[in-house]
């Protein structure tokens, strides 16, 4: 008896990450691509920088040249046009200008900007002159910007200690929304007993509540959340649903209990795959 395996052609929604490489695999494009795979989209990358880092910190950064970054973006957009774009670590103003120029030229859609300014270990990841360029060039192109508490404070010229109350977060997020005319997801992971995130959009405020996972292994949480949101937007979810589903995925990746490295360890991006494999072992 002869068996034939017939493969049906299929297409996946596509997402491009524009970010730095993390040699330890926990953040940056490595986390982005793992997240995209786990969330059912086809991931692509344009690398803004190479980093030497691990769970204990960043020891070296080498930026891509503007011409090479432009070539990466052209290669992607002229062949497999992304249904969404996630922008992470971009450390120089020149690279930000290239990204803004290429995204405008190709009329990119569903742009998620994670304003990566400081790593989990505390290393500074962006030049001072690049911050103004990021807000003036990338924010106006964004569908949503996802600052954490400290980034929100820096971008609104406030102290992080001034954003402990929900009303203060609403005020700061509204300030950013009014200035940059894009949705703002203020990540309030500093709340003690829960994970509260605030969306400020043209529909007003919406709070997203979640269980706080007690773990020291949080390397790449911002990258993971923003990439999951981009993946869900690529699949044509509403912004609110995309955030809700992304938070559920992040909670699962944190709760899995992965423990690697000597510092702030990575998440278990493949926890759904690992669970499926474990279930298969019992059949």
C-alpha positions in Angstrom: 0.0 0.0 0.0 1.4 3.4 -1.0 0.7 6.5 1.1 0.9 10.0 -0.4 1.2 13.1 1.7 -0.5 16.1 0.1 0.6 19.5 1.3 -1.9 22.3 0.9 -0.6 25.7 0.2 -1.4 28.2 2.9 -0.6 31.8 3.7 0.2 33.4 7.1 -0.2 37.0 8.2 3.2 38.6 8.2 4.9 40.8 10.8 8.2 42.7 10.6 10.3 43.4 13.7 12.8 46.3 13.4 14.9 46.0 16.5 18.3 45.0 18.0 19.6 41.5 18.3 20.0 39.9 21.8 22.8 37.4 21.8 21.2 35.6 24.9 17.9 35.2 23.0 15.6 36.7 25.7 14.8 40.0 24.2 15.1 41.9 20.9 14.5 40.2 17.6 15.0 36.8 19.1 12.1 37.3 21.5 10.1 39.0 18.8 10.4 36.1 16.3 9.6 33.5 19.0 6.5 35.5 20.0 5.4 35.8 16.4 5.7 32.1 15.8 3.8 31.3 19.0 1.0 33.7 18.0 0.5 32.2 14.5 2.2 34.7 12.2 5.2 34.7 9.9 8.0 36.8 11.4 10.7 38.8 9.6 13.4 41.1 10.9 15.5 44.1 10.1 18.3 44.4 12.6 19.2 47.8 14.0 22.1 46.7 16.2 24.0 43.8 17.4 24.3 43.5 21.2 26.5 41.4 23.4 24.3 40.7 26.4 23.0 38.1 28.7 20.6 37.9 31.7 23.1 40.0 33.7 23.4 42.9 31.4 24.6 44.5 28.1 28.3 44.7 27.5 28.6 46.0 24.0 26.4 47.5 21.2 27.3 47.8 17.5 24.8 49.7 15.3 23.9 48.7 11.8 24.7 51.4 9.2 21.8 53.5 7.9 22.4 52.1 4.4 22.4 48.5 5.5 19.2 49.0 7.6 17.6 50.6 4.5 18.6 47.6 2.4 17.1 45.2 4.9 13.8 47.1 4.9 13.7 47.4 1.1 14.3 43.6 0.8 11.4 42.8 3.1 8.8 45.4 1.8 9.4 44.6 -1.9 8.9 40.9 -1.5 6.8 39.9 1.6 4.9 43.0 2.6 4.3 42.9 6.3 0.7 43.1 7.7 2.2 44.8 10.8 5.4 46.3 12.0 6.9 46.2 15.4 9.7 48.7 16.2 11.9 48.1 19.2 15.5 49.2 20.1 16.8 51.9 17.7 19.7 53.7 19.4 20.6 56.4 16.9 18.8 59.3 15.2 20.2 58.4 11.8 18.7 54.9 12.0 15.4 56.3 13.1 15.3 58.6 10.1 15.9 55.6 7.8 13.0 53.7 9.4 10.7 56.7 9.2 11.6 57.3 5.5 11.1 53.6 4.5 7.8 53.1 6.5 6.4 56.3 4.9 7.5 55.3 1.4 5.9 51.8 1.7 2.8 53.1 3.6 3.4 50.6 6.4 0.3 49.7 8.5 -0.3 48.5 12.0 2.9 50.0 13.4 3.6 49.2 17.0 6.4 51.2 18.6 8.0 50.0 21.8 10.1 53.0 22.9 13.0 50.9 24.3 15.2 53.3 26.3 16.7 51.2 29.1 17.2 47.4 29.4 15.8 45.3 32.2 19.3 45.2 33.7 19.4 49.0 33.6 21.7 49.6 30.6 20.9 52.6 28.5 20.0 51.6 25.0 19.3 54.8 23.1 21.3 58.0 22.5 19.9 61.3 23.9 19.5 62.8 20.5 17.6 59.8 19.3 14.8 60.3 21.8 13.6 63.5 20.1 13.9 61.9 16.7 11.9 58.9 17.9 9.0 61.0 19.1 9.0 63.3 16.1 9.5 60.7 13.4 8.2 57.3 14.6 5.4 58.2 17.0 3.3 59.9 14.3 3.5 56.8 12.2 2.5 54.5 15.0 -0.8 52.8 15.5 0.2 52.4 19.2 3.1 53.2 21.4 3.8 51.0 24.4 5.9 52.8 27.1 6.5 51.3 30.5 6.3 53.4 33.7 9.8 54.8 33.4 9.5 55.5 29.7 6.1 57.2 30.2 7.7 59.4 32.9 10.6 60.4 30.7 8.5 61.1 27.6 6.2 63.4 29.6 8.9 65.1 31.7 7.7 63.6 35.0 9.1 61.5 37.7 8.3 57.8 37.8 7.2 58.2 41.4 4.6 60.7 40.3 2.8 57.9 38.3 1.8 55.6 41.1 -1.8 56.5 41.0 -4.2 55.5 38.2 -5.3 59.1 37.7 -1.7 60.2 37.2 -1.1 57.5 34.6 -4.3 58.6 32.8 -3.1 62.2 32.8 0.4 61.3 31.4 -1.1 58.9 28.7 -3.6 61.5 27.6 -0.7 64.0 27.3 1.1 61.7 25.0 -2.0 60.8 23.0 -2.8 64.5 22.5 0.7 65.3 21.4 1.5 62.4 19.1 -2.1 61.5 17.9 -1.6 57.7 18.3 -2.9 55.2 20.8 -0.8 54.9 24.0 -0.5 51.7 26.1 1.0 52.7 29.4 2.3 49.6 31.1 1.7 49.7 34.8 3.6 46.6 36.0 4.6 48.5 39.1 1.3 47.9 40.8 1.9 45.5 43.7 -1.0 43.0 43.4 -1.9 43.0 39.7 -0.7 43.9 36.3 -2.5 47.0 35.2 -2.1 48.5 31.7 -3.8 51.6 30.5 -4.9 52.2 26.9 -5.6 55.8 25.8 -7.0 56.0 22.3 -9.7 57.8 20.3 -12.2 55.8 22.4 -11.0 57.2 25.7 -9.4 55.2 28.5 -9.5 51.5 29.0 -7.8 49.6 31.8 -6.6 46.1 31.2 -6.4 44.0 34.4 -4.2 41.0 34.8 -2.7 38.7 37.4 0.7 39.8 38.5 3.3 36.9 38.1 5.9 36.9 40.9 9.1 36.1 39.1 12.6 37.6 38.7 12.7 36.3 35.1 11.3 39.2 33.2 14.0 39.8 30.5 12.2 40.8 27.3 8.7 41.4 28.6 8.3 44.6 26.7 9.5 43.1 23.5 7.2 40.2 23.9 4.1 42.2 24.6 4.6 44.6 21.7 5.3 41.8 19.3 2.2 39.9 20.4 0.1 43.0 19.9 1.6 43.4 16.4 0.9 39.8 15.6 -2.7 40.2 16.7 -3.2 43.4 14.7 -1.8 41.6 11.7 -4.5 39.1 12.2 -7.0 41.9 11.9 -8.1 42.0 15.6 -9.3 45.3 17.1 -6.8 47.2 19.1 -8.5 46.3 22.4 -8.7 42.6 21.5 -5.1 42.6 20.3 -3.9 43.9 23.6 -6.1 41.6 25.7 -4.8 38.5 23.8 -1.2 39.7 24.0 -1.5 40.2 27.8 -2.9 36.6 28.1 0.1 35.3 26.1 2.6 37.3 28.2 1.1 36.0 31.4 1.4 32.4 30.2 5.0 33.0 29.2 5.9 34.4 32.6 3.9 31.8 34.5 5.6 28.9 32.8 8.5 29.0 35.3 11.4 29.0 32.9 14.6 29.7 34.9 17.7 30.3 32.8 20.8 32.4 33.5 22.2 34.1 36.6 20.3 37.4 36.3 16.9 38.4 35.1 16.1 35.4 32.9 14.0 35.1 29.8 10.4 34.1 29.3 9.1 30.8 28.0 8.0 32.0 24.6 7.1 28.5 23.5 5.1 27.5 26.5 2.1 26.6 24.3 4.3 24.4 22.1 5.9 22.8 25.1 2.5 22.1 26.6 1.3 20.5 23.4 4.4 18.3 23.2 3.9 17.2 26.8 0.3 16.3 26.1 1.4 14.3 23.0 3.8 12.3 25.2 0.7 10.8 27.0 -0.9 9.6 23.8 
